[in-house]
Each structure stands twice: as C-alpha cells, then as structure tokens.
Amino acid sequence: MSKISNSQLKQLLEAAIFVNESPLSIDKMRCTILSELAVSSSQLNKSLKELELDYAPRGIKLIKVASGFRFQSDTGLGRLLSKLWQETAPKYSRAMLETLALIAYKQPITRGEIEDIRGVAVSSNIIRSLSERRWIKVVGHKEVPGRPSLLATTATFLDYFALTSLTELPSAEVFAENIEAAMQASNTVTIDIEEHAPQAEALAKNNESGSQSVLDEVNTINTPSKANTH
C-alpha cells in the first residue's frame, strides 16, 4: 500500500467527487481511487471535512447526501442559476406532492392507505411518475387479502432533497404549519419543486378538499424518525 499526503488526498477526493456522475460513497472511494493507498478512516474523514470547510464560503458546496458526497451549487443561487437553462422547471400537481408526502412520512404505506387518507383515488400515473424518478419503490407486500405493495422512498429521493436520512425531514409540526401557510398564500394547483426543495411547504399549495385530510394525518406523526429508513 502506498502512502499519500493529506494535501494529495484532498486533491484526489476533490477530483473524484467532481468527475463522478453520482454522489460518491466512502465504500466506492475505498474500492476504487483508494484501493492501492494506505488511508485510514480518520485521515479520510479529516480530508473530507477540510474540503467541506474549504468550499463553505463559495458558490459551490461539498455536501453529504444519502448515497455519498457530491458538489452542488449554493441553494440560495438557484433562482438566478436557473436562467442558464431554457427548459421550464418541472411542475407537480398537488395530488402528486400529497402522495409523495404521505409516502415519505408514513412509509411503508400502501396505495389503498394513501387513498383512504386523501379520500380520492391515486392515479396510476402518479405512482408511475414517482417510480420513474426513482423517488419511491416497492419494499414489500402487506399481509392482508390481495397483498398490496408497500411503498417507501429511496436514496435517490433523499439525494434530490439533499438529505442523508429520513430523520432530516422537517418535523410533522413544521410540515403541517408550512402546508397551512402555503394553502393560505396561494391557490396554485402546481408548484416548482426545484425552487422550494427541500422545504416541506413545497408539498401543497391549494385549498382542494383532500388537503386537510392529508394535513390531519401527517400531523398525527410525532417525529419523522418513526418512518422506516433505507
């Protein structure tokens, strides 16, 4: 095993995280770029922390998400940076956002349970869209007649909202307050989830009747840590 200085290690980590197409986990670092180097866990963690501090005052940040480490722009610059792209930012209906919120806070949960809470049928397009974005997945089947699929969020969902685990979701109380404020502030049916992520207020923005039932149900949760993590 070859030795590497702290400064060289920081350069290597910085370059590897930068060029990797997805968040780079410590396990992947170990089996690839560090496989022939003698790097202790303390040295690796120290270098990652120093890199994080180096980028703290800059427009680019080094952050840790569920799948590993990645560079991303400062969230405060999002609105201005979005002008670099001509495409319209994706919009999501209240029904999709409420469905996603219930899966995030009540997982694992069946489609039927979501429908019971919302009081309306869940469109197959919503489940398909969330699955295609790899934000949700089937994690099992409930042992009841018909054995319906149990839905839960994924590491990709956590990565998108810059979270390392479900315990970092806003508390149920904050979530409920944000929904109430959002419903009072706007009757818009669709919202830009990019602009507001990862704030929970992006999960509802109208007064449709189903919203209050979702609000009441989510508000029964004491802390988001009660949801299963992956």
Number of C-alpha atoms within 10 A of each C-alpha: 9 9 10 14 10 14 9 11 19 20 13 15 19 18 11 16 19 17 11 12 9 14 20 22 16 16 10 13 16 15 10 12 12 20 13 12 14 12 19 9 11 9 15 19 13 14 20 20 14 13 18 18 13 12 14 14 10 11 12 14 19 23 21 19 21 22 18 19 23 23 20 13 14 15 16 10 11 13 11 8 12 14 10 8 8 7 8 9 13 10 12 17 18 22 22 20 21 20 23 23 21 23 23 26 26 21 18 22 22 21 18 15 15 20 15 14 19 22 14 13 12 17 13 9 10 17 18 12 13 18 16 11 10 14 21 22 17 16 16 15 15 14 9 7 6 8 11 17 18 19 23 26 27 21 20 18 21 21 21 14 17 18 20 18 19 22 15 12 21 18 19 20 15 15 21 22 16 20 22 19 14 20 19 12 11 12 13 14 15 19 19 15 19 18 15 15 15 18 16 22 21 24 28 31 25 20 17 13 11 17 21 17 14 22 23 12 16 23 18 11 16 11 16 18 15 13 18 16 15 11
